[in-house]
Amino acid sequence: MKKLTLDNGLRLILAPQEASLATTVLVLVETGSKYETKEMNGISHFLEHMCFKGTAKRPTAFSIASELDGIGASYNAFTSQEYTGYYAKARPKHFELILDVVSDIYLNQKFDATEIDKEKGVIIEEINMMEDLPMRKVQDVFVELLYGDQPAGWPIAGRKDVVSAIKRDDFVAYHKAHYVADATIVVVAGAFDEQEVIEGVKKYFADITTGTKGTKEKTLESQDKPRVVLTTKETDQTHLVMGVRAFDLFDERKYAIELLTDILGGGMSSRLFQKVREEMGAAYYIGSGADLSTDHGYLDISAGIDHKKIDDVITAIIGELKRMAEEPVSAEELERAKEHLIGGLVLGLETSNQWAGFYGSQEVLEHKMMSPEELIQKTQEVTAEQIQAVAKDIVKNEGLNLAIIGPFKDKERFEKLLTF
């Protein structure tokens, strides 16, 4: 892996992959929903959609899609709280074409007013779809419970009234402020010729806007007791997310918390899966993870539960969290979790687009990268005592939160259960 910074400030990451039969071009920009104002919540995601709606060189969505489909490429885009990405993957002989297309849609959007109005309907239906998927919706409810009315607590897709009001000038201004060289990373992964890549990126990104990149507000943490939010909805099962505040991704304890969440709910042999699904027969899905961002983080547990067993499941989850803080995990359990995480990492890096994402996501968030081997070493070094210490630090009443979607009306019922 090699990182270069071009004269205009754009960063280029070269990530060759032995025996790869494909090349991926991934462009990442340091902007997402956390860079928005309340009046423009959702514009990062909306702009991502508009990038596929036409440029001067490729004036329609069909012209973009047909060119990529015509070479058998795989392509897409995505938006998160802190970055937005655009990528295309194809056979190595089509490298220049996919670089041309991805750079074109990134730099030269038309933002046609007619297309904007049509896409508003698409995005509003996407928001409506999330409302009809309680398993997905409860995640947004949980994040809003944690962070409230600040960018970290707003939905990435935005609110329908805001989306409906966004105009062409808003896109032009937002793109100019955020899609600048200093905030842009181009990752080329898989099979490629290094000199061809360097020359190609310099050529196709020669006209990128320069200047100071847009900023985001610092996320504020504020909580002094357990909190519950209940959304009453007739569903066939209760969906919940329970979690505790943690720390940001620059904290060295991040390797320990990843193992903690894996032991807790990272697979079919995890404590929560065995307890809630296998022993209690109370859920189809249950799992846990750590979401660590640049200035905040949390550990969360998600589950879809039999309505009649909701109280017992909440009690069981709290019991397993307390157990992580009260006693060290066994050597056997720790070794199994390490192998589970390492195996997942290795298998998750088999393709060039995954390889590009591995390096690109590190650079866009942390401005530094480690190799898979270094990450594996960090994971192997974690001890049972370090995992327990993390659990003691974060498993506290003042950081405990619970979001529920289900056919219930009595929030106090759940507040009484929510204590360590």
FENQUI-V816629 format. One record per residue. N is the residue number from 1. PSI is psi as a letter, one per 40 degrees, with the letter a starting at -180 (NA if undefined). Layout:
n->[N/N]
psi->[PSI/PSI]
This chain:
n->[1/2/3/4/5/6/7/8/9/10/11/12/13/14/15/16/17/18/19/20/21/22/23/24/25/26/27/28/29/30/31/32/33/34/35/36/37/38/39/40/41/42/43/44/45/46/47/48/49/50/51/52/53/54/55/56/57/58/59/60/61/62/63/64/65/66/67/68/69/70/71/72/73/74/75/76/77/78/79/80/81/82/83/84/85/86/87/88/89/90/91/92/93/94/95/96/97/98/99/100/101/102/103/104/105/106/107/108/109/110/111/112/113/114/115/116/117/118/119/120/121/122/123/124/125/126/127/128/129/130/131/132/133/134/135/136/137/138/139/140/141/142/143/144/145/146/147/148/149/150/151/152/153/154/155/156/157/158/159/160/161/162/163/164/165/166/167/168/169/170/171/172/173/174/175/176/177/178/179/180/181/182/183/184/185/186/187/188/189/190/191/192/193/194/195/196/197/198/199/200/201/202/203/204/205/206/207/208/209/210/211/212/213/214/215/216/217/218/219/220/221/222/223/224/225/226/227/228/229/230/231/232/233/234/235/236/237/238/239/240/241/242/243/244/245/246/247/248/249/250/251/252/253/254/255/256/257/258/259/260/261/262/263/264/265/266/267/268/269/270/271/272/273/274/275/276/277/278/279/280/281/282/283/284/285/286/287/288/289/290/291/292/293/294/295/296/297/298/299/300/301/302/303/304/305/306/307/308/309/310/311/312/313/314/315/316/317/318/319/320/321/322/323/324/325/326/327/328/329/330/331/332/333/334/335/336/337/338/339/340/341/342/343/344/345/346/347/348/349/350/351/352/353/354/355/356/357/358/359/360/361/362/363/364/365/366/367/368/369/370/371/372/373/374/375/376/377/378/379/380/381/382/383/384/385/386/387/388/389/390/391/392/393/394/395/396/397/398/399/400/401/402/403/404/405/406/407/408/409/410/411/412/413/414/415/416/417/418/419/420]
psi->[h/h/h/i/h/i/d/e/e/h/h/h/h/h/g/i/h/h/e/i/e/i/h/h/h/h/h/i/h/g/i/a/d/e/e/i/i/d/e/f/h/e/d/d/d/d/d/d/d/d/d/e/e/i/i/d/d/g/e/i/d/d/d/d/d/d/d/d/d/e/e/f/i/h/i/a/i/i/h/a/d/e/i/i/i/h/i/i/h/a/i/d/e/e/d/d/d/d/d/d/d/d/d/d/d/d/d/f/i/d/f/h/d/d/d/d/d/d/d/d/d/d/d/d/d/d/d/d/d/d/d/e/g/d/d/d/d/d/d/d/d/d/d/d/d/d/e/a/g/i/d/e/e/i/i/d/e/a/i/d/d/d/d/d/e/h/i/d/d/d/d/d/d/d/d/d/d/d/g/i/d/d/e/h/h/h/h/h/i/b/h/i/h/d/d/d/d/d/d/d/d/d/d/e/f/d/e/i/h/i/a/h/i/i/i/i/i/h/h/h/h/h/h/e/i/i/i/h/h/h/h/h/h/h/i/e/i/h/h/i/h/h/i/i/i/b/i/i/e/e/h/e/e/d/d/d/d/d/d/d/d/d/d/d/f/e/a/e/e/i/d/d/d/d/d/d/d/d/d/e/f/e/i/d/i/h/i/i/i/h/h/h/a/d/e/i/i/i/h/i/h/i/i/h/i/h/d/e/e/d/d/d/d/d/d/d/d/d/d/d/d/d/d/d/d/d/i/i/i/i/d/d/d/d/d/d/d/d/d/d/d/d/d/d/d/d/d/e/f/d/i/d/d/d/d/d/d/d/d/d/d/d/d/d/d/e/f/i/i/i/i/d/d/d/d/d/d/d/d/d/e/h/i/d/d/d/d/d/d/d/d/d/d/d/g/i/d/e/e/h/i/h/h/h/h/i/f/i/e/g/d/d/d/d/d/d/e/g/i/NA]
